[in-house]
Amino acid sequence: MLGLQPERLGPLLDPDAPLVGLRDEFAARWPALARVPWFPALGDGACSNVGAGCTSPERAALMVGTSGALRVSWATDAIAPPEGLWCYRVDRRRILLGGSLANGGSVYAWLAETLRLGPPREIEEKLAGLEPDAHGLTVLSFLAGERSTGWMSAARGAVVGLSLATRPIDILQAGLETVAYRFALIHERLREVCPRADAVVTTGGALAASPAWTRIMADVLGVPVSPCLEAEGSARGAALLGLEALGAIPSVEAVAARVGPPVAPDLARHACYKDALGRHRELYAALMPFFTAAPGGLGRPRRSAG
């Protein structure tokens, strides 16, 4: 469709077969690098999983920064991605399966600023004392459109159930719970392929800064959530893949990542959130046709909304 010919593209490479050396003009400029191996570029998400030690179908990496992603990586020959998720290769042996959100920590930041909720410490103290889903609100958190699982770029945020009793902290809590619901929908589909993905390791700054949100994530997902203690996980993952290719380590799996104590889910709170997730699904289904037909919308989703 682009009229792009194969000869315009670089060769397909794998980390276990790096290019060695530089062209003459660059070798003359940087003689110390003239004969070193050059590895192909690797995906940031793939490197993050490796750096966090999430390289088996039993352990998923949950990244919450401005946006968010939930990914599983492992060695396999073939994979059929469930609808709504994406899949690409880490290297010739490993794949990365997951889903992504356009709205992660940006939801927290936008609500905290817009509702003037005060310093983070005060917000955390208020959130820690709230019961799950006690606000009576149902929210869509699509401030920047939807990625997984329905891929509706034109989707927008919504808050249903406001009353005179609703407080700003209630709206924030409902928004954070809703981001967790979106991850729960991704996790549900990941389990179609990885039924034992019962451990989650968090990366990114948003959850590290909010123990209350980490608690919400564990209770919504219903699995233990542990913080990754490795700094710069993506850089660490890239280094490990390079060391594996050079034979300096037996495998990336042989070098364990440092992980903090897990936050175990509360089963009663998890049951409460399962009911709330049902309301979220209903609101999603009710409003998606509106966003599809709204003026300025970006058209219908490429995949069925689910």
C-alpha positions as a Markdown table, in Angstrom:
| # | Residue | x | y | z |
|---|---|---|---|---|
| 1 | Met | 0.0 | 0.0 | 0.0 |
| 2 | Leu | 2.9 | 2.4 | 0.7 |
| 3 | Gly | 4.9 | 1.4 | -2.4 |
| 4 | Leu | 7.8 | 0.5 | -0.1 |
| 5 | Gln | 10.2 | -2.0 | -1.6 |
| 6 | Pro | 12.1 | -4.6 | 0.5 |
| 7 | Glu | 15.5 | -3.2 | -0.4 |
| 8 | Arg | 14.7 | 0.0 | 1.4 |
| 9 | Leu | 14.4 | -1.9 | 4.7 |
| 10 | Gly | 17.1 | -3.2 | 7.0 |
| 11 | Pro | 17.7 | -6.9 | 7.4 |
| 12 | Leu | 15.6 | -8.9 | 9.9 |
| 13 | Leu | 17.9 | -9.5 | 12.8 |
| 14 | Asp | 17.8 | -11.3 | 16.2 |
| 15 | Pro | 19.8 | -10.5 | 19.3 |
| 16 | Asp | 21.6 | -13.8 | 19.0 |
| 17 | Ala | 23.0 | -12.7 | 15.6 |
| 18 | Pro | 24.2 | -9.1 | 16.1 |
| 19 | Leu | 26.0 | -7.1 | 13.4 |
| 20 | Val | 29.7 | -6.8 | 14.0 |
| 21 | Gly | 31.6 | -3.7 | 13.2 |
| 22 | Leu | 31.0 | -0.4 | 11.6 |
| 23 | Arg | 31.3 | 0.9 | 8.0 |
| 24 | Asp | 34.7 | 2.3 | 7.2 |
| 25 | Glu | 33.7 | 5.9 | 7.5 |
| 26 | Phe | 32.3 | 5.4 | 11.0 |
| 27 | Ala | 35.1 | 3.0 | 12.0 |
| 28 | Ala | 37.6 | 5.7 | 11.3 |
| 29 | Arg | 35.6 | 8.1 | 13.4 |
| 30 | Trp | 35.1 | 5.7 | 16.3 |
| 31 | Pro | 37.9 | 3.1 | 16.2 |
| 32 | Ala | 37.1 | 1.8 | 19.7 |
| 33 | Leu | 33.7 | 0.7 | 18.3 |
| 34 | Ala | 35.0 | -0.6 | 15.0 |
| 35 | Arg | 34.6 | -4.3 | 15.8 |
| 36 | Val | 32.1 | -4.5 | 18.6 |
| 37 | Pro | 28.7 | -6.3 | 18.1 |
| 38 | Trp | 25.7 | -4.1 | 17.5 |
| 39 | Phe | 22.4 | -5.5 | 18.6 |
| 40 | Pro | 19.1 | -4.7 | 16.9 |
| 41 | Ala | 16.7 | -2.3 | 18.6 |
| 42 | Leu | 14.3 | -4.1 | 21.0 |
| 43 | Gly | 10.8 | -3.0 | 22.1 |
| 44 | Asp | 10.6 | -1.0 | 25.3 |
| 45 | Gly | 7.7 | -3.1 | 26.6 |
| 46 | Ala | 9.6 | -6.3 | 25.9 |
| 47 | Cys | 12.7 | -5.1 | 27.6 |
| 48 | Ser | 10.6 | -4.0 | 30.6 |
| 49 | Asn | 9.2 | -7.5 | 31.0 |
| 50 | Val | 12.6 | -9.0 | 30.9 |
| 51 | Gly | 14.0 | -6.4 | 33.3 |
| 52 | Ala | 11.2 | -7.1 | 35.8 |
| 53 | Gly | 11.7 | -10.8 | 35.6 |
| 54 | Cys | 8.3 | -11.4 | 33.9 |
| 55 | Thr | 9.4 | -14.0 | 31.4 |
| 56 | Ser | 7.1 | -16.9 | 32.1 |
| 57 | Pro | 3.3 | -17.4 | 31.5 |
| 58 | Glu | 2.8 | -17.4 | 35.3 |
| 59 | Arg | 3.9 | -13.8 | 35.8 |
| 60 | Ala | 2.6 | -10.6 | 34.2 |
| 61 | Ala | 4.1 | -7.2 | 34.2 |
| 62 | Leu | 1.8 | -4.3 | 35.0 |
| 63 | Met | 3.1 | -0.9 | 33.9 |
| 64 | Val | 1.3 | 2.2 | 35.0 |
| 65 | Gly | 2.9 | 5.5 | 34.0 |
| 66 | Thr | 1.0 | 8.2 | 32.1 |
| 67 | Ser | -0.5 | 5.3 | 30.1 |
| 68 | Gly | -0.5 | 1.7 | 31.0 |
| 69 | Ala | 0.1 | -1.9 | 29.9 |
| 70 | Leu | -0.3 | -5.5 | 31.2 |
| 71 | Arg | 2.0 | -8.0 | 29.4 |
| 72 | Val | 3.1 | -11.6 | 29.6 |
| 73 | Ser | 6.3 | -12.9 | 27.9 |
| 74 | Trp | 7.5 | -16.4 | 27.4 |
| 75 | Ala | 9.2 | -18.8 | 25.0 |
| 76 | Thr | 6.8 | -20.3 | 22.5 |
| 77 | Asp | 6.6 | -21.3 | 18.8 |
| 78 | Ala | 3.1 | -20.1 | 18.1 |
| 79 | Ile | 0.4 | -17.9 | 19.6 |
| 80 | Ala | -3.1 | -16.9 | 18.7 |
| 81 | Pro | -3.7 | -13.6 | 20.4 |
| 82 | Pro | -7.2 | -13.2 | 22.0 |
| 83 | Glu | -9.3 | -10.4 | 20.4 |
| 84 | Gly | -8.5 | -7.0 | 21.7 |
| 85 | Leu | -4.9 | -7.8 | 22.7 |
| 86 | Trp | -1.6 | -7.5 | 20.7 |
| 87 | Cys | 1.4 | -9.7 | 20.3 |
| 88 | Tyr | 4.9 | -9.2 | 19.0 |
| 89 | Arg | 8.3 | -11.0 | 19.3 |
| 90 | Val | 10.9 | -10.3 | 21.9 |
| 91 | Asp | 13.4 | -12.4 | 19.9 |
| 92 | Arg | 13.2 | -15.6 | 17.8 |
| 93 | Arg | 12.2 | -17.7 | 20.9 |
| 94 | Arg | 10.0 | -15.4 | 23.0 |
| 95 | Ile | 6.8 | -13.5 | 22.4 |
| 96 | Leu | 5.2 | -10.6 | 24.3 |
| 97 | Leu | 1.4 | -10.7 | 24.6 |
| 98 | Gly | -0.6 | -8.0 | 26.2 |
| 99 | Gly | -2.9 | -5.0 | 26.1 |
| 100 | Ser | -2.4 | -1.3 | 26.7 |
| 101 | Leu | -4.4 | 1.7 | 28.1 |
| 102 | Ala | -4.1 | 5.2 | 26.9 |
| 103 | Asn | -5.3 | 6.3 | 30.3 |
| 104 | Gly | -3.2 | 5.2 | 33.3 |
| 105 | Gly | -1.5 | 7.6 | 35.7 |
| 106 | Ser | -2.9 | 10.5 | 33.6 |
| 107 | Val | -6.3 | 9.8 | 35.1 |
| 108 | Tyr | -5.0 | 10.2 | 38.6 |
| 109 | Ala | -3.1 | 13.4 | 37.7 |
| 110 | Trp | -6.0 | 14.9 | 35.9 |
| 111 | Leu | -8.6 | 14.2 | 38.6 |
| 112 | Ala | -6.3 | 15.3 | 41.4 |
| 113 | Glu | -5.6 | 18.6 | 39.7 |
| 114 | Thr | -9.1 | 19.2 | 38.4 |
| 115 | Leu | -10.8 | 18.4 | 41.7 |
| 116 | Arg | -8.1 | 20.2 | 43.7 |
| 117 | Leu | -7.6 | 17.3 | 46.1 |
| 118 | Gly | -4.5 | 18.6 | 47.8 |
| 119 | Pro | -1.0 | 17.1 | 48.4 |
| 120 | Pro | -0.4 | 13.4 | 47.5 |
| 121 | Arg | 0.0 | 12.5 | 51.2 |
| 122 | Glu | -3.4 | 13.8 | 52.0 |
| 123 | Ile | -5.0 | 12.0 | 49.0 |
| 124 | Glu | -3.4 | 8.7 | 50.1 |
| 125 | Glu | -4.7 | 9.0 | 53.6 |
| 126 | Lys | -8.3 | 9.6 | 52.3 |
| 127 | Leu | -8.1 | 6.8 | 49.8 |
| 128 | Ala | -6.8 | 4.3 | 52.4 |
| 129 | Gly | -9.9 | 4.8 | 54.5 |
| 130 | Leu | -12.5 | 4.3 | 51.8 |
| 131 | Glu | -14.6 | 1.1 | 51.3 |
| 132 | Pro | -14.5 | -0.4 | 47.7 |
| 133 | Asp | -17.1 | 0.9 | 45.3 |
| 134 | Ala | -19.0 | 2.7 | 48.1 |
| 135 | His | -19.5 | 5.9 | 46.1 |
| 136 | Gly | -22.3 | 4.7 | 43.9 |
| 137 | Leu | -20.5 | 5.9 | 40.7 |
| 138 | Thr | -19.8 | 4.1 | 37.4 |
| 139 | Val | -17.1 | 5.6 | 35.4 |
| 140 | Leu | -15.4 | 5.4 | 31.9 |
| 141 | Ser | -11.9 | 6.6 | 32.2 |
| 142 | Phe | -11.2 | 7.3 | 28.5 |
| 143 | Leu | -9.8 | 10.8 | 28.8 |
| 144 | Ala | -7.6 | 10.1 | 25.8 |
| 145 | Gly | -9.6 | 7.5 | 24.0 |
| 146 | Glu | -9.6 | 3.7 | 24.4 |
| 147 | Arg | -6.9 | 1.2 | 23.4 |
| 148 | Ser | -7.4 | -2.3 | 24.8 |
| 149 | Thr | -9.7 | -4.0 | 24.6 |
| 150 | Gly | -12.1 | -2.3 | 22.2 |
| 151 | Trp | -9.7 | 0.1 | 20.4 |
| 152 | Met | -12.3 | 2.9 | 20.2 |
| 153 | Ser | -10.2 | 6.0 | 19.6 |
| 154 | Ala | -13.2 | 8.3 | 19.8 |
| 155 | Ala | -14.3 | 7.0 | 23.3 |
| 156 | Arg | -14.4 | 9.7 | 26.0 |
| 157 | Gly | -14.8 | 9.7 | 29.8 |
| 158 | Ala | -18.1 | 9.6 | 31.6 |
| 159 | Val | -19.2 | 9.6 | 35.3 |
| 160 | Val | -22.7 | 8.2 | 36.1 |
| 161 | Gly | -24.4 | 8.3 | 39.5 |
| 162 | Leu | -23.4 | 11.7 | 40.8 |
| 163 | Ser | -25.5 | 13.0 | 43.7 |
| 164 | Leu | -25.4 | 15.8 | 46.2 |
| 165 | Ala | -23.6 | 13.4 | 48.5 |
| 166 | Thr | -20.7 | 12.8 | 46.0 |
| 167 | Arg | -17.4 | 14.2 | 47.2 |
| 168 | Pro | -14.3 | 14.9 | 45.1 |
| 169 | Ile | -12.4 | 12.0 | 46.7 |
| 170 | Asp | -15.2 | 9.7 | 45.6 |
| 171 | Ile | -14.8 | 10.7 | 42.0 |
| 172 | Leu | -11.0 | 10.1 | 42.2 |
| 173 | Gln | -11.5 | 6.7 | 43.9 |
| 174 | Ala | -14.0 | 5.7 | 41.2 |
| 175 | Gly | -11.6 | 6.8 | 38.5 |
| 176 | Leu | -8.7 | 4.8 | 39.9 |
| 177 | Glu | -11.0 | 1.7 | 40.3 |
| 178 | Thr | -12.0 | 2.1 | 36.7 |
| 179 | Val | -8.5 | 2.0 | 35.4 |
| 180 | Ala | -8.1 | -1.2 | 37.4 |
| 181 | Tyr | -11.2 | -2.6 | 35.8 |
| 182 | Arg | -9.7 | -1.9 | 32.3 |
| 183 | Phe | -6.6 | -3.9 | 33.4 |
| 184 | Ala | -8.9 | -6.7 | 34.7 |
| 185 | Leu | -10.4 | -7.0 | 31.3 |
| 186 | Ile | -7.0 | -7.4 | 29.7 |
| 187 | His | -6.0 | -9.9 | 32.4 |
| 188 | Glu | -9.2 | -11.9 | 31.7 |
| 189 | Arg | -8.2 | -12.2 | 28.1 |
| 190 | Leu | -4.5 | -13.0 | 28.9 |
| 191 | Arg | -5.7 | -15.9 | 31.0 |
| 192 | Glu | -7.4 | -17.4 | 27.9 |
| 193 | Val | -3.8 | -18.2 | 26.8 |
| 194 | Cys | -2.0 | -18.1 | 30.2 |
| 195 | Pro | -4.5 | -19.5 | 32.7 |
| 196 | Arg | -1.8 | -19.5 | 35.4 |
| 197 | Ala | -0.9 | -15.8 | 35.2 |
| 198 | Asp | -1.6 | -15.4 | 38.9 |
| 199 | Ala | 1.3 | -13.1 | 39.9 |
| 200 | Val | 1.6 | -9.5 | 38.8 |
| 201 | Val | 4.8 | -7.4 | 39.1 |
| 202 | Thr | 4.3 | -3.6 | 38.9 |
| 203 | Thr | 6.6 | -1.2 | 37.0 |
| 204 | Gly | 6.2 | 2.5 | 36.2 |
| 205 | Gly | 6.0 | 5.4 | 38.7 |
| 206 | Ala | 2.2 | 5.7 | 39.2 |
| 207 | Leu | 1.7 | 2.7 | 41.5 |
| 208 | Ala | 5.0 | 3.2 | 43.2 |
| 209 | Ala | 3.7 | 6.6 | 44.3 |
| 210 | Ser | 0.3 | 5.3 | 45.5 |
| 211 | Pro | 0.1 | 2.3 | 47.9 |
| 212 | Ala | -3.7 | 2.9 | 47.9 |
| 213 | Trp | -4.0 | 2.4 | 44.2 |
| 214 | Thr | -1.7 | -0.7 | 44.4 |
| 215 | Arg | -4.2 | -2.1 | 46.9 |
| 216 | Ile | -7.1 | -1.3 | 44.5 |
| 217 | Met | -5.2 | -3.1 | 41.7 |
| 218 | Ala | -4.7 | -6.2 | 43.8 |
| 219 | Asp | -8.3 | -6.3 | 45.0 |
| 220 | Val | -9.7 | -5.8 | 41.5 |
| 221 | Leu | -7.4 | -8.3 | 39.8 |
| 222 | Gly | -7.7 | -10.8 | 42.6 |
| 223 | Val | -4.1 | -11.8 | 42.4 |
| 224 | Pro | -1.0 | -10.8 | 44.4 |
| 225 | Val | 0.7 | -7.6 | 43.1 |
| 226 | Ser | 4.4 | -7.0 | 43.9 |
| 227 | Pro | 6.6 | -4.0 | 43.1 |
| 228 | Cys | 9.6 | -4.4 | 41.0 |
| 229 | Leu | 12.6 | -3.0 | 42.8 |
| 230 | Glu | 14.9 | -2.8 | 39.8 |
| 231 | Ala | 15.7 | 0.7 | 38.7 |
| 232 | Glu | 15.3 | 1.4 | 34.9 |
| 233 | Gly | 13.8 | -2.0 | 34.2 |
| 234 | Ser | 13.7 | -1.6 | 30.4 |
| 235 | Ala | 17.5 | -0.8 | 30.3 |
| 236 | Arg | 18.1 | -3.8 | 32.5 |
| 237 | Gly | 16.1 | -6.0 | 30.2 |
| 238 | Ala | 18.0 | -4.8 | 27.2 |
| 239 | Ala | 21.3 | -5.5 | 28.9 |
| 240 | Leu | 20.2 | -9.0 | 30.0 |
| 241 | Leu | 19.2 | -9.9 | 26.4 |
| 242 | Gly | 22.5 | -8.7 | 25.1 |
| 243 | Leu | 24.4 | -10.6 | 27.8 |
| 244 | Glu | 22.4 | -13.8 | 27.0 |
| 245 | Ala | 23.2 | -13.4 | 23.3 |
| 246 | Leu | 26.9 | -13.0 | 24.0 |
| 247 | Gly | 26.9 | -16.1 | 26.2 |
| 248 | Ala | 27.8 | -14.1 | 29.3 |
| 249 | Ile | 24.8 | -15.5 | 31.2 |
| 250 | Pro | 23.0 | -18.8 | 30.6 |
| 251 | Ser | 19.6 | -17.0 | 30.1 |
| 252 | Val | 17.7 | -13.9 | 31.1 |
| 253 | Glu | 15.7 | -16.2 | 33.4 |
| 254 | Ala | 18.8 | -17.2 | 35.3 |
| 255 | Val | 19.3 | -13.6 | 36.6 |
| 256 | Ala | 16.4 | -13.0 | 39.0 |
| 257 | Ala | 14.9 | -9.5 | 39.3 |
| 258 | Arg | 14.5 | -8.0 | 42.8 |
| 259 | Val | 10.8 | -7.9 | 43.7 |
| 260 | Gly | 9.2 | -6.4 | 46.9 |
| 261 | Pro | 6.7 | -8.1 | 49.2 |
| 262 | Pro | 3.4 | -8.8 | 47.4 |
| 263 | Val | 0.1 | -7.0 | 48.2 |
| 264 | Ala | -2.3 | -9.9 | 48.5 |
| 265 | Pro | -5.9 | -9.4 | 47.4 |
| 266 | Asp | -8.8 | -9.2 | 49.9 |
| 267 | Leu | -11.3 | -11.7 | 48.7 |
| 268 | Ala | -14.4 | -9.8 | 50.0 |
| 269 | Arg | -13.2 | -6.6 | 48.3 |
| 270 | His | -12.5 | -8.6 | 45.1 |
| 271 | Ala | -16.1 | -9.9 | 45.1 |
| 272 | Cys | -17.4 | -6.3 | 45.5 |
| 273 | Tyr | -15.3 | -5.2 | 42.6 |
| 274 | Lys | -16.5 | -8.1 | 40.4 |
| 275 | Asp | -20.0 | -6.7 | 40.8 |
| 276 | Ala | -18.8 | -3.2 | 40.0 |
| 277 | Leu | -17.0 | -4.4 | 36.9 |
| 278 | Gly | -20.3 | -5.7 | 35.7 |
| 279 | Arg | -21.8 | -2.2 | 35.9 |
| 280 | His | -18.7 | -0.9 | 34.1 |
| 281 | Arg | -19.3 | -3.3 | 31.2 |
| 282 | Glu | -22.9 | -2.3 | 30.9 |
| 283 | Leu | -22.0 | 1.4 | 30.8 |
| 284 | Tyr | -19.3 | 0.7 | 28.2 |
| 285 | Ala | -21.8 | -1.1 | 26.0 |
| 286 | Ala | -24.4 | 1.6 | 26.4 |
| 287 | Leu | -22.2 | 4.5 | 25.5 |
| 288 | Met | -19.9 | 3.1 | 22.8 |
| 289 | Pro | -22.6 | 3.7 | 20.1 |
| 290 | Phe | -22.8 | 7.3 | 21.1 |
| 291 | Phe | -19.1 | 7.9 | 20.8 |
| 292 | Thr | -19.0 | 6.1 | 17.4 |
| 293 | Ala | -21.7 | 8.5 | 16.1 |
| 294 | Ala | -20.6 | 11.7 | 17.9 |
| 295 | Pro | -19.5 | 14.7 | 15.8 |
| 296 | Gly | -15.7 | 14.7 | 15.4 |
| 297 | Gly | -15.5 | 11.0 | 16.2 |
| 298 | Leu | -12.8 | 9.0 | 14.6 |
| 299 | Gly | -15.0 | 6.3 | 13.2 |
| 300 | Arg | -15.9 | 2.8 | 14.2 |
| 301 | Pro | -13.4 | 0.5 | 16.0 |
| 302 | Arg | -11.4 | -1.9 | 13.9 |
| 303 | Arg | -12.5 | -4.7 | 16.2 |
| 304 | Ser | -15.7 | -5.4 | 17.9 |
| 305 | Ala | -16.0 | -3.7 | 21.3 |
| 306 | Gly | -16.1 | -6.1 | 24.1 |
